[in-house]
Every structure is written in C-alpha cells, then in structure tokens.
Amino acid sequence: MRAMVQTGFGGVDVVRLSQLPDPAPGPAEVVIRVHSAALNQLDLLQRRGTTRLPGFRLPHVGGMDVAGEVAAVGVEVTTVRPGDRVLVDPTIGCHTCPTCADGDPGNCPALAVVGGNRPGGFAEYVSVPATVTHRLPAHVDLAEAAALPTAWSLAWHAVQRVGAVAAGETVLIHGAASAVSVAAIQLARRAGAQVIATGRTEAKRALAAELGADAVRGDEQTVTEVRERTGGHGVDVVIDHVGSATWPTSLASLRRGGRLVLLGNTTGDQVSFSLADVYRRGLRLLGAGAYTPADFAAMLDAYLAGGLRVVRAAEYPLAELPAAYRRQETGDALGKILVRP
C-alpha cells in the first residue's frame, strides 16, 4: 500500500510517500480502507520532534482521525464486517488496568493512539481493534466524519462533561476557527448557552458568527468587551485550549464562581496568577483531561442526530501531505485539513 512515512524529525521533508505491506488484521482487529484522515496538532508536534507519545518510534505513519470502509476482519470480530462504513476512535487502552476498567482508556499507562504511537491513517489502509470502530449510516459523508474524532470528542468532554455548560449560561471560547473551537461553539449553543468567541482575523470571527457566537477580536480589549456583553458580570465558563497567551484573559473574563476549563497549551505551558484572586472570587479551574469512549459515542450520536456542522479548511491527496502540513502551520486554516488516499 501507499503511505506517507515519517523517517526523521524536522520539516515537511521528513515525511515521504512510500510503499508498505498491506496490513493484516489480528484476531480482534479490522483493516480499514482509508477514505479520509484529518490532521491534528499532535501530527505536527511529533513530526517536529518536540512532543512524542510514549512508544513512538520511527519510521512512523501519522493520522489520528480516520474514516473509511472495512476491508477485512479478524476471526474474532462480530461487530463489523467488510463493506461497513466506519469511524475510528483513535484512543486504545489495554482493557485490563484499573483506569481502563473505569472506562477511561485515555489515561491508561499503556495507552496506544492510532497515528500517535501505532500506524495511522495517512495511508491507504490501517489496522485497528474492532472495539474502536463505530459504524456510520450511508448518508454520512466520510470526509466530514473524519473531521470528528479528536477535536469533537475533546470539545464534547470539555463542554458537556467537565464544563457542564447549561442553558442560560454565557461561555467564552478562544481560537474561534480551530477545529476544537468550531465544535465547542456549536455544542455550547446546543446546550442552550450564549457564546462569545475570540478570533484574530476577520475571517475567523465571521466563521464564529456563522456558528452562532458573538465574535470579538481576542486582544487586550477582550475582557472589556466580555464585560460589556455580560452586563459587567463576566462569563460563567471559559473553554481554553490555547494556553499561556490567553490565560490572563480567561481568568479576568470569569464572573464570581465561574469555571475555567483547560484543555491545551499550544502557546505555552507555564502561567502565573494570584491565588487570592481565584479563591476570593470562588473560581474553579478544571483540567479537561482525556475524553472517554462514552464521550466519543455521545458526541457521535449528537452529530448523527443533525444540526451540527463540520468545517473543512481543505483536502489534499495523500502524496501532498507536506503541503497540508504547511497549510496547518500557517495558523490561518478555518476548520479541519483532510488528507485522502
């Protein structure tokens, strides 16, 4: 099969089109003919070598988010069959440790991630455990579905489970046009909340407005604008996957008793703040952590029920993955970038 294989660390030239043997399914696995795979931040970080999941090794085939058709199944598989259209949850636990027994494989000590530390979807075929495949109805666009797994599951976990966003609340979401924010805006609106979203460019703010958010610039005036839009009170919840660059704005935008949900650090990991400000205002700082299989299933059910929109920035043929990486690295893409074999 054709696959885009990473053989080193650095720029886009470390990933090249190669020929690999077609995968064969293990007893409890399925082989999927990849229709579409989506880029994620982890793909970029592991290509550069700045972040690597435990167990990562070269050569490596990335691509965490995969949708396609089942091409072959192992002898123990009864849940899907060849020809089924499926979406993959990339998180794979060991199924035996206490964390997995609690339904939280994302925190498994032996965590495996499709496209993270095992071969992923930047190839014509990928082999995964049957337990992480979810069948899709015929009317669902596989390219759209490929945009869902990581971004939408993280957003669901942050908005619904950790943030517990409720009807009538006001939510501030940073990075309006990122895939996680596109999902979070819609999920918060679905919960009945008013959403304020920050975006650096007019195009990003326009997209946020299309999705139902009140868009603001995301600069030194953000807190003032948030206070004006909330009658001086501040927001009930902030969803922040940006990190240190937005930390002061996030804290200052919260009302008394507000909740700050943290799920990323792309602009930096270290912050400082006043403990007195946090405890006197009764603020709650909530780390979102890893999503669960239950989150993934609930997210997918919500999407299949209709009314939620996937935003695709661009699609590239498999051999043009380097160009897709370059587009992702500009920071100007609106939504998900997809790759198709």
PyMOL commands that set and color helices and strands:
alter all, ss='L'
color gray80, all
select helices_A, chain A and resi 12-14+41-48+98-101+105-107+130-132+142-146+149-162+179-190+202-210+222-229+247-253+275-280+293-304+318-330
alter helices_A, ss='H'
color red, helices_A
select strands_A, chain A and resi 2-6+15-19+29-38+65-73+85-88+91-92+112-113+125-129+133-135+170-173+194-198+214-216+235-240+254-262+284-287+312-317+336-340
alter strands_A, ss='S'
color yellow, strands_A
deselect
rebuild
show_as cartoon
